[in-house]
């Protein structure tokens, strides 16, 4: 009897080891690398899917992608309608980005996009959401240049590497967008990509262009790459980027400082209901370009460069914050969320009037830059 029970138990334990119950081979899937969402002329969703071409050998020609277009009254209906022209069902488990047009972002906002993406079991929460700087979202996926075989994979890698190299883009993964979207006193920021023309050529390539800032769920405006860099100094994991200054009394050439580390601290004062914000920014940088005829160890010269860089950051950051407050009326830096997280009773008192308070909120900015290295290998 015991032997029979052991044998039965062994058989039962072996059943879950037999393999995947819903296994599908690559020949049964149409792998989606990225997706673009536009509004068609008749008001329906026009979806563009960048799908990987698995019919060609990758060893000789490398990976390649094709575009598939479909329309529908909803995003899910458009996805299902795409099957009419495909032998295999679309597979979204490896999708890297979703691009939305400015028209969708301005008229419909992010509600429907977030709801659809976070309900779909195949789509990853780490997928990036991108705003198109072109007239349509599909124009981004239709780029001539594909470094890795798919425009979507190129964009994903650009976003992933930007914070430590260029410092001009926000990473906007779906789970992070959802958290910011639901956090009181915080507005969403998304990366923007457009098609840049190449010199002496009709070809265009995908290139990052700053960020799109939202007010509630609707697009409020777009900031350039340079403006985005200063926003990242406040609430982004910035470990790269370049500051370019011009000090004619030191050198007639531009001076380049490469950013290595940024520490920021945001606080506020509440004086009888009058709120004032404080920003303290500390930046470690080193010389990347400093053509001059003075000694590298000349402390007055180094102090002058540091002061000039501090003034540059302070002025540009002040201009960006003013633009967010007055022109876009978007709390993209999360000043309201700081109050919500640290002083809930105060936030309950001012939350209904926060939009008005924010537009005229005084912000005191302090910047300290420390040049840690001259980066000179040999004295000229």
C-alpha positions as CSV (number, residue, x, y, z in Angstrom):
1,X,0.0,0.0,0.0
2,X,2.8,2.4,0.9
3,X,4.5,1.6,-2.4
4,X,1.4,2.4,-4.3
5,X,0.9,5.7,-2.5
6,X,4.6,6.6,-3.1
7,X,4.3,5.8,-6.8
8,X,1.1,7.9,-7.1
9,X,2.8,10.8,-5.3
10,X,5.8,10.5,-7.6
11,X,3.6,10.7,-10.7
12,X,1.7,13.7,-9.3
13,X,5.0,15.5,-8.6
14,X,6.2,14.8,-12.2
15,X,3.2,16.4,-13.8
16,X,4.3,20.0,-13.3
17,X,7.8,19.2,-14.6
18,X,6.5,18.2,-18.0
19,X,6.9,21.7,-19.5
20,X,5.0,24.9,-20.2
21,X,1.2,24.3,-20.5
22,X,0.8,27.2,-23.0
23,X,4.1,26.8,-24.9
24,X,4.4,28.6,-28.3
25,X,7.3,28.4,-30.7
26,X,8.8,31.4,-32.4
27,X,7.2,30.4,-35.6
28,X,3.8,30.8,-33.9
29,X,4.4,34.4,-32.6
30,X,4.8,37.8,-34.2
31,X,7.1,39.5,-31.7
32,X,6.3,43.2,-31.2
33,X,9.3,45.5,-30.4
34,X,7.4,48.7,-30.2
35,X,4.0,50.3,-30.8
36,X,2.8,53.7,-31.8
37,X,-0.7,55.2,-31.0
38,X,-2.3,57.8,-33.3
39,X,-5.7,59.1,-33.9
40,X,-7.2,58.3,-37.4
41,X,-9.2,60.8,-39.4
42,X,-12.4,59.1,-38.4
43,X,-11.6,59.4,-34.7
44,X,-10.6,55.7,-34.2
45,X,-7.2,54.5,-32.9
46,X,-4.6,54.0,-35.6
47,X,-2.0,51.6,-34.2
48,X,1.4,50.9,-35.7
49,X,3.4,47.8,-34.6
50,X,7.1,47.3,-35.2
51,X,7.4,43.6,-35.5
52,X,10.6,41.6,-35.8
53,X,11.3,39.8,-39.1
54,X,12.2,36.2,-38.2
55,X,12.1,34.9,-41.8
56,X,15.6,36.2,-42.6
57,X,18.8,34.6,-41.1
58,X,20.2,37.0,-38.5
59,X,23.8,35.7,-38.8
60,X,24.2,37.1,-42.3
61,X,21.8,40.1,-42.5
62,X,21.3,40.8,-38.9
63,X,17.9,41.4,-37.2
64,X,15.3,43.5,-39.0
65,X,11.8,44.8,-38.4
66,X,8.7,45.6,-40.4
67,X,5.7,47.8,-39.6
68,X,2.1,46.6,-39.3
69,X,-0.9,49.0,-39.3
70,X,-4.4,48.5,-37.9
71,X,-7.4,50.6,-36.8
72,X,-10.1,50.1,-34.2
73,X,-12.5,51.8,-31.9
74,X,-10.3,50.9,-29.0
75,X,-6.7,49.9,-28.7
76,X,-7.5,46.3,-28.0
77,X,-9.8,46.2,-31.1
78,X,-7.0,47.6,-33.2
79,X,-4.7,44.9,-31.9
80,X,-7.2,42.2,-32.7
81,X,-7.8,43.7,-36.2
82,X,-4.1,43.4,-36.9
83,X,-4.5,39.6,-36.9
84,X,-6.4,39.9,-40.2
85,X,-3.1,40.5,-42.0
86,X,-0.8,38.3,-39.8
87,X,-0.4,34.6,-39.7
88,X,0.5,34.6,-36.0
89,X,-1.0,36.6,-33.1
90,X,0.9,39.6,-31.9
91,X,3.2,38.9,-28.9
92,X,3.9,41.9,-26.5
93,X,6.1,40.2,-23.9
94,X,9.2,41.7,-25.4
95,X,7.9,45.2,-26.3
96,X,10.3,47.9,-25.2
97,X,8.5,51.2,-26.0
98,X,5.1,52.7,-26.7
99,X,5.0,56.0,-28.6
100,X,2.0,58.3,-28.4
101,X,1.3,61.3,-30.6
102,X,1.0,64.9,-29.2
103,X,-2.6,64.9,-30.5
104,X,-3.4,61.9,-28.3
105,X,-1.5,63.4,-25.3
106,X,-3.3,66.7,-25.6
107,X,-6.8,65.5,-26.3
108,X,-7.2,62.2,-24.5
109,X,-4.3,62.2,-22.1
110,X,-2.7,59.3,-20.3
111,X,-5.7,57.7,-18.6
112,X,-6.7,55.3,-21.4
113,X,-3.0,54.5,-22.3
114,X,-2.2,53.6,-18.7
115,X,-5.4,51.6,-18.1
116,X,-4.8,49.5,-21.3
117,X,-1.1,48.8,-20.8
118,X,-1.4,47.9,-17.1
119,X,-4.4,45.6,-17.7
120,X,-2.6,43.6,-20.4
121,X,-0.9,40.5,-19.0
122,X,1.8,40.4,-21.7
123,X,3.0,44.0,-21.6
124,X,5.8,44.7,-19.2
125,X,5.5,47.4,-16.5
126,X,9.1,48.4,-17.3
127,X,8.2,49.4,-20.9
128,X,9.0,53.0,-21.7
129,X,6.3,55.5,-22.8
130,X,7.5,58.1,-25.3
131,X,5.9,61.2,-26.9
132,X,6.5,61.8,-30.5
133,X,8.0,65.2,-31.5
134,X,6.7,64.6,-35.1
135,X,3.1,65.1,-36.4
136,X,2.4,61.4,-35.8
137,X,3.7,58.7,-33.5
138,X,4.1,56.2,-36.3
139,X,6.7,58.5,-38.0
140,X,9.1,57.7,-35.2
141,X,8.9,53.9,-35.9
142,X,9.2,54.6,-39.6
143,X,12.8,56.0,-39.3
144,X,15.3,55.1,-42.0
145,X,18.1,54.3,-39.6
146,X,18.0,51.2,-37.4
147,X,21.2,50.5,-35.5
148,X,20.0,47.4,-33.7
149,X,17.5,46.2,-36.4
150,X,14.5,47.9,-34.7
151,X,13.9,51.6,-33.9
152,X,12.2,50.6,-30.7
153,X,15.3,48.8,-29.4
154,X,17.4,51.9,-30.3
155,X,15.1,54.2,-28.4
156,X,15.1,52.0,-25.4
157,X,18.9,51.9,-25.3
158,X,19.2,55.7,-25.7
159,X,16.9,56.2,-22.7
160,X,18.7,53.7,-20.6
161,X,22.2,55.2,-21.2
162,X,21.2,58.9,-21.2
163,X,21.4,59.6,-17.4
164,X,25.1,58.7,-17.2
165,X,26.2,60.2,-20.6
166,X,24.1,63.1,-21.8
167,X,21.7,64.0,-19.1
168,X,18.8,65.1,-21.3
169,X,16.1,62.5,-20.9
170,X,13.7,61.2,-18.3
171,X,13.1,57.5,-18.1
172,X,9.4,56.9,-18.0
173,X,8.6,53.3,-17.4
174,X,4.9,52.5,-17.0
175,X,5.0,51.5,-13.3
176,X,6.9,54.8,-12.5
177,X,4.4,56.8,-14.6
178,X,1.5,55.2,-12.7
179,X,3.1,56.0,-9.3
180,X,3.6,59.7,-10.3
181,X,0.1,59.9,-11.9
182,X,-1.5,58.8,-8.6
183,X,0.8,60.8,-6.3
184,X,-0.8,64.1,-5.1
185,X,1.2,67.2,-6.0
186,X,3.2,65.5,-8.8
187,X,2.8,65.7,-12.6
188,X,4.1,63.2,-15.1
189,X,7.2,63.8,-17.3
190,X,7.8,61.7,-20.5
191,X,10.8,61.6,-22.9
192,X,10.3,63.1,-26.4
193,X,11.8,61.8,-29.6
194,X,11.8,63.3,-33.1
195,X,13.4,62.7,-36.5
196,X,16.6,64.7,-37.1
197,X,17.9,65.3,-40.6
198,X,21.4,64.2,-41.4
199,X,23.9,66.7,-43.0
200,X,24.1,66.6,-46.8
201,X,21.5,63.8,-46.9
202,X,17.7,63.3,-47.1
203,X,17.9,60.6,-44.5
204,X,16.6,61.1,-41.0
205,X,17.4,59.3,-37.7
206,X,15.6,59.1,-34.4
207,X,17.0,61.5,-31.8
208,X,16.0,62.5,-28.3
209,X,14.5,66.0,-27.7
210,X,13.9,66.8,-24.1
211,X,10.7,66.0,-22.2
212,X,7.0,66.4,-22.3
213,X,5.4,67.8,-19.1
214,X,1.8,67.0,-18.2
215,X,-0.8,68.9,-16.2
216,X,-3.1,66.3,-14.7
217,X,-3.3,63.7,-17.5
218,X,-3.0,66.1,-20.5
219,X,0.1,67.3,-22.2
220,X,1.0,70.9,-21.1
221,X,4.1,71.5,-23.1
222,X,7.6,70.4,-24.2
223,X,11.0,71.3,-22.8
224,X,14.2,71.1,-24.8
225,X,17.1,68.8,-24.0
226,X,19.0,71.6,-22.4
227,X,16.1,72.6,-20.1
228,X,15.5,68.9,-19.2
229,X,19.1,68.6,-18.0
230,X,18.4,71.2,-15.3
231,X,15.2,69.5,-14.3
232,X,17.1,66.2,-13.9
233,X,19.5,68.0,-11.5
234,X,16.5,68.3,-9.1
235,X,14.7,65.0,-9.3
236,X,16.6,62.7,-11.6
237,X,19.4,60.2,-11.2
238,X,21.8,62.4,-13.1
239,X,25.4,61.1,-13.2
240,X,26.5,62.6,-16.5
241,X,26.1,65.5,-18.9
242,X,28.1,68.6,-19.8
243,X,28.1,72.2,-18.7
244,X,29.5,74.6,-21.3
245,X,30.7,78.1,-20.1
246,X,32.3,81.1,-21.7
247,X,34.8,83.2,-19.6
248,X,36.6,85.6,-21.9
249,X,38.9,86.9,-19.1
250,X,40.3,83.4,-18.7
251,X,40.1,82.0,-22.2
252,X,38.6,82.9,-25.6
253,X,37.4,79.3,-26.0
254,X,34.4,77.6,-24.4
255,X,35.0,75.7,-21.2
256,X,33.4,72.2,-20.8
257,X,32.8,70.6,-17.5
258,X,31.7,67.0,-17.3
259,X,29.2,66.2,-14.6
260,X,30.0,63.2,-12.4
261,X,27.6,63.4,-9.5
262,X,24.6,65.5,-8.6
263,X,23.0,65.7,-5.1
264,X,19.8,67.7,-4.6
265,X,17.8,68.5,-1.6
266,X,14.3,70.1,-1.7
267,X,12.7,71.6,1.4
268,X,10.1,74.2,2.2
269,X,9.3,76.8,4.8
270,X,5.7,77.4,6.1
271,X,5.4,80.9,7.6
272,X,1.8,81.4,8.7
273,X,0.5,79.7,5.6
274,X,3.0,81.3,3.2
275,X,5.0,78.5,1.6
276,X,8.5,79.0,0.1
277,X,10.5,76.3,-1.5
278,X,14.3,75.8,-1.2
279,X,16.5,73.9,-3.6
280,X,20.1,72.9,-2.7
281,X,22.1,71.5,-5.6
282,X,25.6,70.1,-5.2
283,X,27.5,69.1,-8.3
284,X,30.8,67.3,-8.7
285,X,32.5,67.8,-12.0
286,X,35.8,67.9,-13.8
287,X,37.4,69.7,-16.7
288,X,36.7,68.1,-20.1
289,X,37.9,71.1,-22.2
290,X,39.9,74.0,-20.8
291,X,42.2,75.5,-23.4
292,X,44.1,78.4,-21.7
293,X,47.5,79.8,-20.9
294,X,47.3,79.7,-17.1
295,X,48.5,77.0,-14.7
296,X,46.1,74.2,-13.9
297,X,46.8,74.7,-10.2
298,X,45.9,78.4,-10.2
299,X,43.3,78.5,-7.5
300,X,41.8,81.9,-8.4
301,X,41.2,80.6,-11.9
302,X,39.5,77.4,-10.7
303,X,37.4,79.4,-8.2
304,X,36.3,81.7,-11.1
305,X,35.2,78.8,-13.2
306,X,33.3,77.2,-10.3
307,X,31.5,80.5,-9.6
308,X,30.7,81.0,-13.3
309,X,29.3,77.4,-13.5
310,X,27.2,77.9,-10.4
311,X,25.7,81.1,-11.8
312,X,24.9,79.3,-15.1
313,X,23.1,76.4,-13.4
314,X,21.2,78.7,-11.0
315,X,20.0,81.0,-13.8
316,X,18.9,78.2,-16.1
317,X,17.2,76.3,-13.3
318,X,15.3,79.4,-12.3
319,X,14.2,79.9,-15.9
320,X,13.0,76.3,-16.2
321,X,11.1,76.4,-12.9
322,X,9.5,79.7,-13.9
323,X,8.4,78.2,-17.2
324,X,6.8,75.2,-15.4
325,X,5.0,77.5,-13.0
326,X,3.6,80.1,-15.3
327,X,3.6,78.8,-18.8
328,X,2.8,75.1,-18.3
329,X,1.4,75.3,-14.8
330,X,2.8,71.8,-14.2
331,X,4.4,70.7,-10.9
332,X,6.8,68.4,-12.8
333,X,9.4,68.6,-10.0
334,X,7.0,67.3,-7.3
335,X,7.1,70.3,-5.0
336,X,3.5,69.6,-3.9
337,X,4.2,65.9,-3.4
338,X,7.0,66.9,-0.9
339,X,4.5,68.7,1.2
340,X,2.0,65.7,0.9
341,X,4.7,63.2,2.0
342,X,6.1,65.2,4.9
343,X,3.2,67.2,6.2
344,X,-0.2,65.7,5.4
345,X,-2.3,68.1,7.6
346,X,-0.8,71.0,5.8
347,X,-1.4,69.4,2.4
348,X,-5.1,68.8,3.3
349,X,-5.4,72.5,4.0
350,X,-3.8,73.7,0.7
351,X,-4.5,70.9,-1.8
352,X,-7.6,72.5,-3.2
353,X,-5.7,75.8,-3.9
354,X,-2.3,74.2,-4.8
355,X,-2.5,75.0,-8.5
356,X,-2.9,78.7,-7.7
357,X,-0.3,78.6,-4.9
358,X,2.2,76.8,-7.2
359,X,2.1,79.4,-10.0
360,X,3.5,82.1,-7.7
361,X,5.5,79.9,-5.3
362,X,8.8,81.5,-4.4
363,X,11.8,79.2,-5.0
364,X,15.2,79.9,-3.5
365,X,18.0,78.1,-5.4
366,X,21.5,77.4,-4.1
367,X,24.1,75.8,-6.3
368,X,27.5,74.6,-5.2
369,X,29.9,73.1,-7.8
370,X,33.1,71.4,-6.9
371,X,35.8,70.7,-9.5
372,X,37.2,67.4,-8.4
373,X,39.7,66.9,-11.2
374,X,41.4,68.9,-13.9
375,X,41.7,65.7,-16.1
376,X,45.0,66.9,-17.5
377,X,47.3,64.0,-18.3
378,X,50.4,66.2,-18.9
379,X,51.1,69.9,-18.5
380,X,51.5,71.6,-21.9
